[in-house]
Amino acid sequence: MLGMFKAMRTTLKHLPMKKITVQYPEERERLPERSRGLFRVVIDPANGEPRCRSCTLCESNCPVQVIRVNYTSKYQLPVPNAARLAEARLGAQPDVDLKPLQPVLDDYYEHGTGLIAMLQNAQEVYGYLPRLVIQEVSLQTGVSLSQIYGVSSFYNQFRLSPAGKHIITVCHGTACHVAGAPLITAAFSEELGVDVGKTTKDRLFTLQAVSCVGACALAPVVRVGDDETHGRMTSDKARKVVADLRRKEGAE
Amino acid sequence: MDILLAILRAVVFVVIAYAVVFVAALVNIVFERRVLAFMQDRHGPNRTGPHGVLQSVADAFKMMGKEDFRPALADPLLFTLAPIMVMIGAVTVQLVIPYTNGMTAAGLDVGLIFIVAITGFTTMAILLGGWSSRNKYSLVGALRAAAQMISYEIPMILGLLIVAMIVGSLRITDVVAAQAHYQWIAFYAPFTFLIFYIASIAELNRGPFDLPESESELVSGYGTEYSGMRFGMFFLNEYAGMTIMSMVTVTLFFGGWQGPFANAVVFWGVSWIGILWFILKSYVLVFALVWIRLSLPRLQVDQLMAFAWKILIPLGLLNILATAAVMLWVPHWKWGMAVFSWVAFFAFVGAFDPILKWRLRRQRDRLPVVNA
């Protein structure tokens, strides 16, 4: 029981001691000299306008993501952000329907899917990531537009422009390259009339090159869409593939 | 005319009893929060009113404004009855306690027994509340409370028994009268006081014995499903209990209302200064309750039970035996008892830690060795 008395002596000693709490509005601690304190926009003394041009670079670079650029002060860019977004919603790409996006976002609300998963789902719905979809995701999730743009442009799997109905993927792995993948690509390019990474005008074909599809035994390999694989390709066979697909489209 | 006076007297005392409970609870909540805060180097609530004294009032209004929620499966009658019943103990005990000279509601001949009997009501209310709310945490909390209060009632009674033996009467006013001229029983029987005080803390479900509502294990024990003013009643009872129990302790061990100039101002047959002494002494003990609560960590259930049944009850019985022997055979038995009790007090305090350490070490040594 002596131990208990010891504990009680310690607590009693603290009774009249100085209190640690700083009672904020009445007492204020001195800030350290180099404290930045409040962040504010620097005003250009020459014309009295802010130097900030709302480029949102600070927003995307901030490591802890505490910065959000919001133009609501009296210093505004010609078109304020919110209005710009609304305008974008109405004006740009009116053909994009946001209804199928809602299940994707609901999934995010319910299960907390991550941004990348959400973008993947959105791309599954639209085939690419329309600007409007990215804006909508940003508006609803609170992730800044710049960050979504950063993510979607970093990963190859995300497309920011609409892809063709048939995506022709030419493998450029070592085995395929040795077996003549560049020639195959050139043949496709010539036949379709587009460069690698582009889509034909009629939105039927997208030509793209990837590093490896993991089928070296069949080199050179070309995949059409997700489920059609052609092995041991030649330039002639490439033209035939395109012709077959065109005929099929024409028949339908 | 006598009947009318008797009724008036009864009404006055009931009003006083309820007022004491409510005021004590409100005061104690602020008092405890402030003292705890000060001991933890904080300020505590100090914004509502001067030095935060109105904090409890604000809290009480908040409580009343809350939704009066009752779980769908709870027993509606018992669930409602429990918070009402819980106050009975705290209010009724005051019947036999003399606030001051000439200010006792009912000078019962069996005052000591009455105190023990009526404090048991709180246990019943807690058990009722925990059982009727159909919640496992509530039930476990209530059962813990019941087990704890039954266990610790015994050492408490053993302590009261010694008071009765010394005074030779069960009447509370006699107990106070026997302690005139600063012959407080706590000075004659400090060991008895220690046992009684520990048991009374356990009875209050406070301090190191707050298992029935241990937040870290049982959400909030028997009160888990209670909200709003019903929870408020449990809360009030708990905090009023601090004062009530301190009042009982003061009356039995510290001379009650007696003190310097206690009888200086007398009108209507009541010594008014005595009330001040009574309140002062009670609040020294309330402070001790708060202080103990802050300083000591909570016991485990098995430790709690073991402490009551293996330590306090055997020692209480031995204490009675020794006291009886001293009273029978020692010529100036008061002095003999003081010597015995002080020796026992210091022996208990001094031997407690070494024996505990020894037991714990032995337990540890007996644990099977596991080579991972």
HADDOCK unambig.tbl for C-alpha pairs under 7 A between the chains (distance, minus, plus):
assign (segid A and resid 1 and name CA) (segid B and resid 349 and name CA) 5.08 0.50 0.50
assign (segid A and resid 1 and name CA) (segid B and resid 350 and name CA) 6.73 0.50 0.50
assign (segid A and resid 1 and name CA) (segid B and resid 352 and name CA) 5.38 0.50 0.50
assign (segid A and resid 1 and name CA) (segid B and resid 353 and name CA) 5.58 0.50 0.50
assign (segid A and resid 2 and name CA) (segid B and resid 349 and name CA) 6.24 0.50 0.50
assign (segid A and resid 2 and name CA) (segid B and resid 350 and name CA) 6.40 0.50 0.50
assign (segid A and resid 2 and name CA) (segid B and resid 353 and name CA) 6.63 0.50 0.50
assign (segid A and resid 3 and name CA) (segid B and resid 353 and name CA) 6.93 0.50 0.50
assign (segid A and resid 4 and name CA) (segid B and resid 296 and name CA) 6.70 0.50 0.50
assign (segid A and resid 7 and name CA) (segid B and resid 295 and name CA) 5.62 0.50 0.50
assign (segid A and resid 8 and name CA) (segid B and resid 291 and name CA) 6.98 0.50 0.50
assign (segid A and resid 8 and name CA) (segid B and resid 292 and name CA) 6.76 0.50 0.50
assign (segid A and resid 8 and name CA) (segid B and resid 295 and name CA) 5.28 0.50 0.50
assign (segid A and resid 11 and name CA) (segid B and resid 39 and name CA) 5.63 0.50 0.50
assign (segid A and resid 11 and name CA) (segid B and resid 295 and name CA) 6.28 0.50 0.50
assign (segid A and resid 12 and name CA) (segid B and resid 39 and name CA) 6.55 0.50 0.50
assign (segid A and resid 14 and name CA) (segid B and resid 39 and name CA) 4.89 0.50 0.50
assign (segid A and resid 14 and name CA) (segid B and resid 40 and name CA) 6.74 0.50 0.50
assign (segid A and resid 14 and name CA) (segid B and resid 41 and name CA) 6.48 0.50 0.50
assign (segid A and resid 15 and name CA) (segid B and resid 38 and name CA) 5.12 0.50 0.50
assign (segid A and resid 15 and name CA) (segid B and resid 39 and name CA) 4.30 0.50 0.50
assign (segid A and resid 17 and name CA) (segid B and resid 41 and name CA) 6.70 0.50 0.50
assign (segid A and resid 18 and name CA) (segid B and resid 41 and name CA) 6.69 0.50 0.50
assign (segid A and resid 19 and name CA) (segid B and resid 41 and name CA) 4.53 0.50 0.50
assign (segid A and resid 19 and name CA) (segid B and resid 42 and name CA) 5.21 0.50 0.50
assign (segid A and resid 19 and name CA) (segid B and resid 43 and name CA) 6.58 0.50 0.50
assign (segid A and resid 20 and name CA) (segid B and resid 41 and name CA) 5.81 0.50 0.50
assign (segid A and resid 20 and name CA) (segid B and resid 42 and name CA) 6.04 0.50 0.50
assign (segid A and resid 21 and name CA) (segid B and resid 42 and name CA) 5.76 0.50 0.50
assign (segid A and resid 21 and name CA) (segid B and resid 43 and name CA) 6.82 0.50 0.50
